Amino acid sequence: MQSDLLDLKNLGNTSINWLHTIGINSQEELQKKGPVAAYLEIKQRGIRVSKVLLYALHGALTDTNWNDLDTETKESLVKQAEKSMDLA
C-alpha cells in the first residue's frame, strides 16, 4: 500500500507496516491519533518496539530526525506514554 507515510522522516517499511496494522495509512491519520497513542497501540498488538519508535513517530510529524530530538522532548514523550499506560 503506497502512502505519504513513506515521505516522512524516520519511517521505513517496518514502522509503516506497524502503523498499517493499527489502521494508520496516512500522515493525517498519524497526526490525528498522535505519536504516543500510535506507539502504545502498536505495543498493545504485542509488537516488541523500543522508545525509539515513539521518538521516530514524533519526529515524523515534526520533520525531525528522532536522534536530534532534545532530551526534554524525549522525556515528555515517555512520561505521556507511561501516564497513558497507567490509565489503561
Backbone hydrogen bonds, N-H to C=O, Kabsch-Sander energy under -0.5 kcal/mol:
donor,donor_aa,acceptor,acceptor_aa,energy
6,L,3,S,-1.2
7,D,4,D,-1.3
8,L,5,L,-1.5
11,L,8,L,-1.0
12,G,10,N,-0.6
16,I,12,G,-2.4
17,N,13,N,-2.3
18,W,14,T,-2.2
19,L,15,S,-2.2
20,H,16,I,-2.5
21,T,17,N,-1.8
22,I,18,W,-0.8
22,I,19,L,-0.9
23,G,20,H,-1.8
24,I,19,L,-2.7
25,N,23,G,-0.7
30,L,26,S,-2.0
31,Q,27,Q,-2.8
32,K,28,E,-2.4
33,K,29,E,-2.2
34,G,30,L,-3.0
38,A,34,G,-2.2
39,Y,35,P,-2.4
40,L,36,V,-2.6
41,E,37,A,-2.4
42,I,38,A,-2.3
43,K,39,Y,-2.3
44,Q,40,L,-2.4
45,R,41,E,-0.9
45,R,42,I,-0.8
46,G,43,K,-2.0
47,I,42,I,-1.3
48,R,46,G,-0.5
49,V,47,I,-0.9
53,L,50,S,-1.4
54,L,50,S,-0.7
55,Y,51,K,-2.3
56,A,52,V,-2.9
57,L,53,L,-2.7
58,H,54,L,-2.0
59,G,55,Y,-2.9
60,A,56,A,-2.3
61,L,57,L,-1.5
62,T,58,H,-1.2
63,D,59,G,-0.8
64,T,59,G,-2.5
68,D,65,N,-2.1
69,L,66,W,-1.3
74,K,70,D,-2.1
75,E,71,T,-2.8
76,S,72,E,-2.4
77,L,73,T,-2.4
78,V,74,K,-2.2
79,K,75,E,-2.5
80,Q,76,S,-2.4
81,A,77,L,-2.2
82,E,78,V,-2.8
83,K,79,K,-2.6
84,S,80,Q,-2.3
85,M,81,A,-2.2
86,D,82,E,-2.1
87,L,83,K,-1.6
88,A,84,S,-1.0
